[in-house]
Amino acid sequence: MQTNMSGYVDCHCHISASDFDKDIDEVIEGSKKAGLVALLAVAEHAGEFAKVIELSQRFPGFIFPCLGVHPVQEVSPEQHRGACLQDLDAALPLIHTHKDQLVAIGEVGLDFTPRYIKSDVDKENQRQVLVQQAQLAKELDLPLNVHSRSAGRPTITLLKELGADKVLLHAFDGKPSVAMEGVKAGYFFSIPPSIIRSDQQKLVEQLPLENILLETDSPALGPEKRVRNEPRNIAVSAEYISKVKGVSLQTVMEVTTQNALRLFPKLKLALRP
């Protein structure tokens, strides 16, 4: 479906992070001024769900909620561990409760960064957490908003085995050749503003524009290290893609927004011109 709307969609953002507590209104205002028309707010654990839903109600038709359990869970600010099935106990009933408001299940996935993985059991636990959430997404007919740090190939392989067909792989750090396996499966990849300083530039060269979405992952993955990222930086991603692909910024905006509508059809309600 073609719409003649004009604007960016931030497909993966942590707008419920405490980093935004003091100036959320200004951050949202700045996002709209920068051309954003919708923002997908992802959660990392059940404790965040109420805040994500509340923000989506406070900024209706602009912030869209995604609920899920992230593969890495915080024990304390200094200590993190891989997710396990108990982390789903509080989360799954809440996802069911809010299912009609959700545009996706996320942030879910695998993270095999060595400091979070002490054994194969840790990897298997993460896999089981992803399996359950992928099954739930299928049951609710919702896409998956997926994290795959240091686990690009295992994530794509598992999602394909599970028959997941509506998938966004955010901030993909795997090889472009692995990403192309995702493209064959019809998956989308979102590009954060940190692309201008990352080593993933070959990924943008190889991905077809039809499989690219935009994200900020705010407050992380900004154009500058250790500076709070905001959704308004979405234009940094778009400008980079426009340069690499040799197409106009307007084309990047239109194609990535159409892609977002294909993957997240519930956005159509908000994005009617």
TIFI-277543 format. One line per field, with one value per residue: residue number from 0; x, y, z of N, C-alpha, C, O in turn. Coordinates in steps of 0.05 Angstrom, whole numbers. Atoms other than C-alpha are relative to their C-alpha. Layout:
% TIFI-277543
pos <- c(NUM, ...)
n_X <- c(X, ...)
n_Y <- c(Y, ...)
n_Z <- c(Z, ...)
ca_X <- c(X, ...)
ca_Y <- c(Y, ...)
ca_Z <- c(Z, ...)
c_X <- c(X, ...)
c_Y <- c(Y, ...)
c_Z <- c(Z, ...)
o_X <- c(X, ...)
o_Y <- c(Y, ...)
o_Z <- c(Z, ...)
% end
This chain:
% TIFI-277543
pos <- c(0, 1, 2, 3, 4, 5, 6, 7, 8, 9, 10, 11, 12, 13, 14, 15, 16, 17, 18, 19, 20, 21, 22, 23, 24, 25, 26, 27, 28, 29, 30, 31, 32, 33, 34, 35, 36, 37, 38, 39, 40, 41, 42, 43, 44, 45, 46, 47, 48, 49, 50, 51, 52, 53, 54, 55, 56, 57, 58, 59, 60, 61, 62, 63, 64, 65, 66, 67, 68, 69, 70, 71, 72, 73, 74, 75, 76, 77, 78, 79, 80, 81, 82, 83, 84, 85, 86, 87, 88, 89, 90, 91, 92, 93, 94, 95, 96, 97, 98, 99, 100, 101, 102, 103, 104, 105, 106, 107, 108, 109, 110, 111, 112, 113, 114, 115, 116, 117, 118, 119, 120, 121, 122, 123, 124, 125, 126, 127, 128, 129, 130, 131, 132, 133, 134, 135, 136, 137, 138, 139, 140, 141, 142, 143, 144, 145, 146, 147, 148, 149, 150, 151, 152, 153, 154, 155, 156, 157, 158, 159, 160, 161, 162, 163, 164, 165, 166, 167, 168, 169, 170, 171, 172, 173, 174, 175, 176, 177, 178, 179, 180, 181, 182, 183, 184, 185, 186, 187, 188, 189, 190, 191, 192, 193, 194, 195, 196, 197, 198, 199, 200, 201, 202, 203, 204, 205, 206, 207, 208, 209, 210, 211, 212, 213, 214, 215, 216, 217, 218, 219, 220, 221, 222, 223, 224, 225, 226, 227, 228, 229, 230, 231, 232, 233, 234, 235, 236, 237, 238, 239, 240, 241, 242, 243, 244, 245, 246, 247, 248, 249, 250, 251, 252, 253, 254, 255, 256, 257, 258, 259, 260, 261, 262, 263, 264, 265, 266, 267, 268, 269, 270, 271, 272)
n_X <- c(17, -15, 12, -17, -9, -29, -12, -16, 9, -22, 11, -11, -8, 6, 9, 7, -24, 0, -14, 19, 21, 2, 7, 14, 16, -19, -12, 21, 4, -23, 3, 21, -12, -21, 13, 10, 29, 7, -23, 6, -13, -4, -6, -20, 9, 28, 1, 2, 24, 21, -10, 2, 29, 8, -11, 15, 26, -5, -6, 14, -4, -28, -15, 14, -13, -9, -7, -15, -22, -26, -17, -18, 15, -17, 2, -6, -13, -26, 1, 21, 0, 18, 28, 9, 29, 15, 4, 25, 23, 16, 2, 19, 28, 4, 1, 27, 19, -2, -6, 13, -14, -28, -6, -20, -11, -28, -24, -6, -23, -23, -23, -21, -24, -12, 3, 27, 4, -19, 0, 20, 27, 9, 9, 24, 21, 7, 15, 28, 15, 7, 19, 27, 11, 5, 25, 21, 3, 16, 28, 13, -5, -16, -29, -20, -20, -20, -28, -15, -29, -19, 16, 15, 8, 19, 26, 15, 5, 22, 25, 9, 9, 26, 20, 6, -2, 1, -23, -18, -26, -10, -28, -12, -29, -12, -12, 20, 8, 20, 24, 14, 17, 24, 14, 14, 23, 19, -3, -9, -23, 1, -26, -1, -18, -28, -11, -20, -25, -3, -13, 21, 8, 4, 27, 18, -6, 10, 28, 18, 15, 27, -2, -12, 17, -16, 3, -21, -8, -4, -21, -25, -6, 2, -22, -25, -3, 5, 18, 27, 12, 29, 13, -4, -24, 8, -9, -28, 1, 11, -19, -21, 11, 4, -27, -11, 17, 1, 27, 7, 9, 29, 4, -6, 23, 24, -3, -2, 26, 17, -9, 10, 29, 3, -7, 16, 24, 16, -7, 16, 21, -11, -14, 17, -6)
n_Y <- c(-24, -25, -24, -22, -13, -5, -1, 23, 17, 11, 27, 13, -22, 4, -27, 3, -1, -22, -23, -19, -8, -29, -18, 16, -16, -13, 21, 8, -24, -1, 23, -7, -21, 13, 15, 26, 2, 22, 11, 25, 1, 28, 5, 20, 19, -5, -23, -24, 1, -20, -26, -1, -3, -27, -19, 2, -13, -29, -10, 19, -3, -7, 22, 26, 18, 28, 11, 25, 4, -3, 23, -7, -12, -13, 9, -25, -16, 11, 29, 8, 29, 8, 5, 28, 3, -14, -28, -2, 5, -25, -14, 11, -8, -29, -2, 8, -21, -23, 9, -16, -25, 4, 2, 21, 12, -8, 9, 28, 8, 15, -16, 18, -15, 18, -6, 8, 29, 16, 28, 6, -1, -27, -4, 15, -16, -23, 12, 8, -26, -10, 19, -5, -26, 2, 14, -18, -20, 14, 3, -26, -12, -24, 3, 1, -21, 20, -7, 23, -8, 23, 24, -5, 25, 17, -12, 3, 28, 8, -12, 14, 26, -4, -9, -28, -13, -29, -3, -23, 3, -27, -5, 26, -2, 24, -4, -4, 25, 12, -16, 7, 23, -12, -13, 21, 8, -22, -16, -28, -9, -29, -12, -22, -22, 7, 11, -18, 5, 29, 15, 15, -16, 19, 10, -19, 3, 25, 4, -15, -21, 11, 15, -17, -18, -19, 1, -14, 15, -20, -20, 12, 1, -26, -7, -4, 19, -10, -23, 11, 0, -7, 7, -19, 7, 19, -11, 8, 26, -3, -14, 19, 20, -15, -4, 26, 11, -18, -8, -24, 3, 4, 28, 16, -4, 13, 29, 12, -3, 21, 25, 1, 6, 28, 17, -8, -11, -17, -28, -13, -16, -26, -13, -8, -28)
n_Z <- c(0, 1, -11, 9, -24, 1, -27, -8, -22, -17, -5, -24, -17, -29, -9, -29, -17, -20, 13, 11, -20, -7, 22, 20, 18, 19, 18, 20, 17, 18, 19, 20, 16, 18, 21, -9, -1, -18, -15, -13, -26, -8, -28, -4, -21, -9, -16, 17, 17, -7, 8, 29, 7, -9, 19, 25, -4, -4, 26, 18, 29, 6, -13, 3, -19, 5, -26, 3, -19, 13, -7, -22, -22, -19, -28, -13, 22, 7, 6, 18, 5, 22, -8, -4, 3, -22, 7, 16, -16, -4, 26, 19, -5, 6, 29, 7, -8, 17, 28, 21, 4, 8, 28, 3, -24, 0, 15, -6, 17, -12, -4, -8, -9, -20, -29, -10, 5, -15, 9, 21, -13, 3, 28, 4, -14, 17, 23, -9, -4, 27, 12, -12, 8, 29, 3, -9, 21, 21, -10, 0, 27, -3, 8, -21, 1, -9, -7, 7, -3, -1, 4, 25, 14, -16, -2, 25, 3, -18, 8, 24, -9, -14, 20, -4, 26, -3, -17, 3, -14, -6, -5, 5, -1, 13, 27, 20, 12, -18, 3, 25, -6, -11, 22, 15, -16, -1, -25, 3, -16, -5, -1, -20, 7, -5, 25, 11, -14, -5, 22, 14, 23, 22, -3, 14, 29, 12, -5, 18, -14, -7, -26, -20, -16, -16, -29, -15, -24, -22, -2, 9, 29, 13, 18, -16, -22, -27, 0, 1, 26, 0, 25, 22, 16, 21, 26, 4, 13, 27, 17, 6, 20, 25, 12, 8, 21, 23, 6, -15, -28, 3, 7, -24, -18, 10, 1, -27, -13, 12, -12, -27, 1, 8, -22, -24, 12, -19, 3, 21, -13, -7, 22, 23, 7)
ca_X <- c(0, 29, 16, 40, 61, 130, 171, 218, 201, 249, 239, 278, 286, 290, 249, 229, 302, 314, 360, 297, 258, 275, 262, 217, 171, 230, 259, 192, 183, 254, 240, 178, 216, 270, 217, 199, 127, 130, 175, 175, 191, 222, 227, 280, 244, 175, 193, 194, 128, 82, 126, 128, 52, 44, 89, 50, -14, 17, 41, -14, -3, 71, 101, 83, 97, 137, 142, 193, 250, 320, 373, 416, 386, 414, 428, 459, 489, 556, 530, 491, 471, 439, 363, 330, 260, 241, 249, 188, 143, 121, 129, 85, 19, 30, 44, -22, -58, -32, -31, -80, -36, 30, 62, 116, 147, 214, 269, 283, 341, 409, 471, 533, 581, 632, 623, 549, 560, 592, 573, 532, 475, 472, 467, 413, 373, 375, 352, 292, 272, 274, 237, 179, 174, 178, 121, 80, 93, 66, 5, -10, 10, 62, 132, 195, 243, 309, 377, 433, 500, 558, 504, 484, 485, 455, 399, 380, 387, 341, 289, 287, 280, 221, 188, 191, 176, 164, 231, 271, 345, 368, 439, 464, 538, 548, 580, 543, 542, 503, 456, 441, 414, 365, 348, 332, 284, 250, 279, 292, 354, 352, 411, 429, 465, 528, 537, 579, 632, 623, 655, 588, 589, 596, 530, 494, 529, 504, 434, 379, 343, 278, 304, 330, 295, 319, 330, 366, 369, 367, 398, 453, 486, 489, 533, 582, 608, 584, 536, 462, 430, 360, 308, 320, 387, 348, 368, 441, 425, 383, 436, 489, 446, 430, 505, 524, 466, 472, 398, 363, 348, 274, 279, 311, 255, 200, 227, 246, 178, 142, 185, 165, 91, 101, 134, 92, 23, -7, 30, -17, -70, -24, 8, -53, -38)
ca_Y <- c(0, 67, 127, 196, 211, 240, 227, 179, 119, 102, 26, 12, 60, 58, 120, 91, 95, 138, 181, 214, 223, 296, 322, 273, 327, 365, 300, 282, 354, 353, 285, 312, 374, 328, 294, 233, 210, 147, 115, 43, 38, -29, -59, -103, -135, -139, -83, -34, -54, -6, 53, 36, 29, 94, 132, 104, 130, 197, 206, 169, 157, 174, 125, 53, -1, -66, -111, -167, -196, -178, -233, -196, -179, -131, -158, -92, -33, -69, -140, -170, -242, -279, -285, -349, -377, -347, -278, -294, -310, -238, -217, -265, -251, -175, -184, -220, -165, -111, -151, -105, -44, -76, -66, -119, -166, -137, -129, -203, -243, -274, -241, -285, -230, -270, -231, -252, -325, -371, -437, -471, -473, -397, -399, -452, -411, -351, -395, -421, -349, -329, -392, -378, -305, -322, -372, -320, -269, -321, -334, -259, -246, -194, -182, -191, -134, -172, -162, -207, -181, -230, -279, -259, -328, -367, -316, -318, -394, -403, -354, -390, -457, -429, -405, -332, -290, -220, -200, -136, -147, -84, -57, -122, -134, -198, -207, -180, -251, -274, -215, -236, -302, -259, -219, -285, -301, -234, -202, -127, -93, -26, 21, 65, 133, 100, 72, 134, 110, 34, -20, -43, 3, -57, -81, -19, -27, -98, -95, -79, -14, -55, -91, -30, 7, 64, 63, 103, 53, 117, 131, 84, 79, 154, 189, 207, 158, 169, 224, 210, 191, 218, 198, 263, 233, 186, 234, 215, 143, 165, 213, 159, 108, 161, 173, 99, 80, 141, 158, 220, 230, 234, 165, 136, 167, 141, 71, 59, 85, 40, -18, -1, -3, -71, -100, -63, -57, -28, 36, 48, 74, 130, 144, 158, 221)
ca_Z <- c(0, -20, 23, 5, 76, 88, 149, 184, 228, 286, 288, 352, 410, 486, 499, 568, 591, 653, 609, 582, 647, 656, 586, 550, 522, 491, 463, 429, 404, 375, 342, 307, 284, 254, 211, 254, 246, 290, 342, 364, 438, 457, 527, 558, 618, 650, 698, 640, 608, 646, 629, 554, 552, 591, 543, 483, 515, 532, 460, 421, 347, 355, 406, 391, 443, 434, 495, 503, 545, 523, 520, 572, 640, 691, 761, 784, 744, 746, 734, 676, 659, 602, 603, 629, 627, 695, 664, 622, 681, 694, 621, 582, 618, 610, 536, 530, 568, 522, 457, 420, 431, 412, 344, 357, 408, 428, 445, 440, 412, 428, 456, 458, 481, 522, 587, 590, 571, 622, 590, 536, 586, 584, 508, 511, 563, 517, 459, 499, 518, 445, 423, 471, 450, 375, 385, 422, 366, 316, 358, 364, 291, 311, 283, 324, 341, 348, 381, 357, 384, 373, 351, 280, 248, 308, 312, 239, 237, 297, 272, 205, 240, 280, 216, 238, 177, 204, 232, 244, 261, 296, 295, 263, 278, 238, 169, 109, 80, 142, 136, 64, 92, 131, 68, 32, 89, 80, 143, 152, 181, 217, 214, 275, 273, 300, 229, 214, 264, 261, 219, 191, 131, 83, 110, 83, 16, 8, 38, -13, 4, 5, 68, 105, 162, 206, 281, 334, 392, 435, 484, 456, 387, 372, 322, 378, 430, 502, 482, 495, 429, 412, 361, 323, 301, 255, 198, 209, 190, 130, 104, 109, 71, 18, 7, 4, -40, -85, -79, -52, 21, 1, -30, 33, 74, 30, 20, 93, 116, 66, 92, 163, 143, 110, 172, 225, 193, 257, 242, 183, 231, 253, 187, 145, 106)
c_X <- c(18, -15, 18, 9, 31, 10, 15, -14, 25, -10, 10, 12, -7, -8, -9, 25, 0, 14, -19, -21, -3, -10, -15, -16, 17, 11, -21, -4, 23, -1, -19, 12, 20, -13, -10, -31, -9, 25, -8, 17, 2, 5, 20, -8, -28, -3, -3, -27, -20, 9, -2, -29, -9, 9, -16, -28, 3, 6, -14, 5, 29, 19, -16, 15, 7, 8, 15, 22, 26, 18, 20, -17, 19, -5, 5, 13, 26, -2, -24, 2, -18, -28, -5, -30, -16, -5, -26, -25, -18, -7, -23, -29, -5, -1, -28, -20, 0, 1, -12, 14, 27, 3, 21, 7, 30, 8, 6, 25, 20, 23, 22, 26, 13, -5, -28, -3, 22, 2, -20, -28, -11, -10, -27, -24, -10, -17, -29, -17, -8, -21, -29, -12, -6, -27, -23, -5, -17, -29, -15, 2, 14, 28, 18, 21, 25, 28, 17, 31, 17, -15, -17, -10, -18, -28, -17, -7, -24, -27, -11, -11, -28, -21, -8, 3, -2, 21, 15, 25, 12, 30, 17, 31, 14, 11, -23, -10, -21, -26, -15, -17, -26, -17, -16, -25, -21, 3, 10, 23, -2, 28, 0, 20, 29, 14, 23, 28, 4, 13, -21, -9, -4, -28, -20, 4, -15, -30, -17, -16, -27, 1, 12, -21, 19, -6, 20, 11, 5, -6, 28, 4, -3, 23, 26, 0, -6, -16, -28, -11, -30, -12, 4, 25, -6, 10, 29, 1, -9, 19, 23, -8, -2, 27, 10, -15, -2, -29, -7, -9, -30, -6, 5, -23, -24, 2, 1, -27, -20, 7, -11, -30, -5, 5, -18, -27, -17, 7, -18, -22, 10, 9, -18, 5, -24)
c_Y <- c(25, 22, 23, 16, 4, 2, -26, -17, -11, -28, -14, 21, -6, 26, -1, 1, 24, 24, 21, 10, 30, 17, -14, 17, 14, -20, -7, 24, 2, -22, 8, 21, -11, -18, -28, 0, -23, -11, -26, -3, -30, -2, -22, -21, 9, 26, 26, 3, 23, 27, 3, 4, 28, 21, -1, 13, 30, 14, -18, 6, 9, -21, -25, -21, -28, -11, -27, -1, -3, -24, 5, 14, 12, -11, 25, 17, -11, -29, -7, -31, -5, -6, -30, -1, 14, 29, 4, -2, 24, 12, -10, 8, 30, 4, -7, 22, 23, -6, 18, 26, -3, 0, -22, -12, 7, 17, -28, -8, -17, 20, -18, 15, -16, 7, -8, -31, -15, -29, -3, 1, 28, 5, -14, 14, 23, -10, -6, 25, 11, -18, 6, 26, 0, -15, 18, 21, -12, -1, 27, 14, 27, -5, -1, 22, -12, 12, -25, 5, -25, -27, 2, -25, -17, 12, -5, -30, -9, 12, -14, -27, 2, 10, 29, 14, 30, 8, 26, -8, 27, 0, -26, 3, -24, 7, 6, -26, -14, 16, -7, -25, 10, 13, -21, -10, 22, 18, 29, 5, 30, 11, 24, 22, -6, -12, 18, -5, -30, -13, -16, 14, -18, -11, 17, -2, -24, -4, 15, 21, -11, -16, 17, 17, 18, -4, 19, -16, 20, -13, -11, 5, 27, 5, 5, -20, 15, 26, -11, 3, 6, -8, 20, -6, -20, 10, -7, -26, 3, 13, -19, -20, 13, 3, -26, -11, 17, 6, 24, -7, -5, -29, -18, 2, -15, -30, -12, 2, -20, -28, -4, -7, -29, -18, 4, 12, 17, 29, 14, 18, 28, 15, 6, 29, 18)
c_Z <- c(0, 15, -9, 25, -1, 28, 6, 22, 15, 9, 25, 18, 29, 13, 30, 18, 19, -11, -10, 20, 3, -23, -23, -20, -21, -20, -22, -19, -21, -21, -23, -19, -20, -21, 8, 1, 19, 12, 13, 25, 8, 30, 3, 21, 9, 17, -15, -14, 5, -11, -31, -8, 7, -19, -27, 3, 3, -27, -21, -29, -7, 13, -1, 16, -12, 28, -5, 21, -15, 8, 23, 22, 21, 28, 17, -22, -9, -11, -18, -4, -24, 11, 5, 1, 22, -7, -16, 18, 3, -27, -17, 5, -7, -30, -10, 6, -19, -30, -21, -5, -12, -31, -6, 27, -1, 24, 9, -16, 15, 3, 11, 6, 23, 29, 11, 0, 16, -9, -22, 11, -2, -28, -4, 14, -17, -24, 8, 4, -27, -13, 10, -10, -30, -4, 8, -22, -23, 7, -1, -27, 2, -9, 25, -4, 14, 4, -6, 2, 4, -4, -26, -13, 18, 2, -25, -5, 17, -9, -25, 8, 13, -19, 4, -27, 2, 21, -6, 16, 4, 4, -4, -1, -13, -28, -19, -13, 17, -2, -25, 3, 12, -22, -16, 15, 2, 24, -7, 20, 5, 6, 20, -8, 5, -25, -10, 13, 5, -24, -16, -26, -25, 0, -16, -30, -11, 4, -22, 16, 9, 27, 22, 14, 15, 29, 13, 23, 23, 27, -9, -30, -15, -18, 15, 24, 26, 1, -3, -29, 3, -26, -23, -17, -22, -28, -6, -15, -29, -19, -8, -21, -27, -14, -11, -24, -25, -8, 18, 28, 0, -6, 24, 19, -9, 1, 28, 15, -11, 11, 28, 0, -8, 24, 24, -10, 19, -1, -20, 12, 6, -24, -24, -6, 4)
o_X <- c(35, -39, 41, 14, 45, 1, 12, -30, 42, -28, 2, 33, -29, 6, -12, 22, -11, 10, -11, -38, -26, -21, -11, -16, 10, 14, -13, -7, 18, 8, -13, 7, 24, 1, -19, -43, -32, 47, -28, 41, -18, 14, 25, 3, -36, -23, -11, -33, -30, -8, -9, -34, -24, -6, -21, -39, -15, -1, 0, 7, 35, 37, -39, 39, -8, 24, 7, 28, 29, 15, 32, -30, 40, -28, -10, 21, 34, 17, -46, 24, -34, -32, 8, -43, -39, -24, -36, -47, -43, -27, -39, -44, -27, -16, -39, -38, -21, 8, -1, 12, 39, -14, 25, 0, 44, -10, 10, 35, 15, 26, 22, 48, -1, -8, -31, -23, 46, 22, -35, -47, -35, -31, -45, -46, -34, -37, -48, -41, -31, -40, -47, -36, -25, -42, -44, -28, -34, -47, -39, -8, 5, 38, 10, 30, 25, 38, 8, 46, 11, -5, -39, -34, -39, -48, -40, -29, -41, -47, -35, -32, -45, -44, -29, 24, 5, 16, 21, 24, 20, 41, 33, 41, 38, 10, -45, -34, -39, -47, -40, -37, -48, -41, -39, -45, -42, -15, 21, 25, -5, 44, -15, 36, 47, 38, 42, 48, 22, 19, -14, -31, -20, -39, -37, -15, -26, -43, -11, -23, -38, -21, 18, -40, 43, -28, 39, 33, 19, -24, 48, -13, -13, 42, 48, -21, 1, -14, -33, -12, -42, 1, 3, 27, 12, 17, 36, 17, 3, 22, 32, 6, 4, 28, 20, -3, -11, -35, 8, -18, -40, -25, -11, -32, -37, -17, -12, -33, -36, -10, -20, -40, -24, -10, -25, -31, -33, -9, -21, -28, -5, 8, -8, 5, -23)
o_Y <- c(28, 25, 19, 40, -12, 18, -46, -6, -23, -29, -36, 33, -18, 37, 19, -1, 45, 46, 45, 26, 40, 39, -7, 12, 15, -14, -10, 19, 7, -18, 3, 21, -1, -31, -43, 19, -25, -10, -26, -4, -43, 18, -38, -43, 32, 39, 47, 24, 36, 42, 25, 21, 41, 40, 19, 22, 46, 37, -31, 29, 15, -30, -26, -24, -40, 2, -43, 18, -20, -34, -14, 34, 0, -12, 30, 6, -7, -39, 1, -42, 11, -13, -47, 20, 24, 41, 26, 5, 22, 25, 5, 15, 37, 21, 7, 28, 35, 11, 21, 38, 15, -10, -30, 0, 0, 31, -33, 8, -30, 38, -25, 3, -23, -11, -9, -41, -14, -42, 15, 6, 32, 19, -3, 15, 28, 3, 0, 25, 22, -8, 8, 28, 14, -8, 17, 28, 1, 4, 27, 37, 47, -27, 5, 27, -15, 27, -48, -3, -43, -48, -8, -29, -26, -3, -13, -36, -24, -2, -17, -36, -16, 13, 38, 12, 44, 7, 32, -13, 41, -18, -34, 20, -27, 30, -4, -28, -27, 4, -7, -29, -2, 11, -17, -18, 19, 34, 34, -8, 45, -2, 43, 18, 6, -17, 8, 4, -38, -1, -35, 9, -12, -18, 7, 0, -23, -17, 38, 16, -1, -23, 7, 28, 14, -11, 28, -12, 13, -29, 4, 16, 27, -11, 1, -24, 38, 40, -28, 25, -1, -10, 12, 4, -29, -6, -9, -30, -8, 5, -18, -25, 1, 0, -28, -23, 9, 9, 30, -29, -21, -41, -37, -17, -30, -44, -32, -16, -32, -44, -25, -22, -41, -38, -15, 36, 33, 46, 39, 39, 48, 40, 9, 46, 42)
o_Z <- c(17, 11, -14, 24, -15, 44, -8, 37, 2, 26, 31, 11, 34, 29, 43, 43, 12, -1, -12, 13, 5, -18, -46, -44, -45, -43, -45, -43, -45, -44, -46, -43, -42, -36, -9, 11, 26, 0, 28, 25, 11, 43, -16, 22, 4, 16, -4, -25, -13, -20, -41, -26, -8, -26, -40, -16, -3, -31, -37, -38, -30, -1, 8, 14, -27, 42, -22, 35, -32, 30, 34, 15, 27, 37, 37, -43, -32, -24, -13, 0, -32, 34, -8, 2, 18, 3, -18, 9, 0, -30, -28, -13, -16, -40, -28, -10, -25, -46, -43, -26, -23, -45, -29, 48, -20, 35, 32, -32, 35, -13, 35, 4, 42, 45, 35, 11, 10, -4, -29, -3, -8, -32, -17, 4, -20, -32, -7, -2, -29, -25, -6, -16, -39, -22, -5, -27, -35, -9, -7, -30, -10, -7, 47, -26, 38, -12, 0, -15, 20, 4, -27, -18, 7, 2, -24, -14, 8, -9, -28, -3, 10, -12, -5, -39, -17, 45, -30, 40, -15, 15, 13, -15, -11, -36, -16, -20, 7, -2, -25, -11, 6, -22, -24, 2, 15, 30, -28, 40, -14, 20, 17, -26, -7, -25, -23, 3, 20, -44, -30, -36, -42, -21, -31, -45, -33, -13, -28, 39, 29, 37, 44, 2, 15, 37, 0, 32, 43, 29, -7, -43, -37, -20, 4, 36, 30, 21, -20, -40, 23, -47, -46, -39, -36, -45, -29, -33, -48, -42, -31, -41, -48, -39, -33, -42, -46, -32, 37, 34, 16, 5, 29, 31, 7, 10, 33, 31, 3, 17, 35, 17, 0, 28, 39, -8, 10, 9, -19, 1, 3, -24, -46, 12, 0)
% end
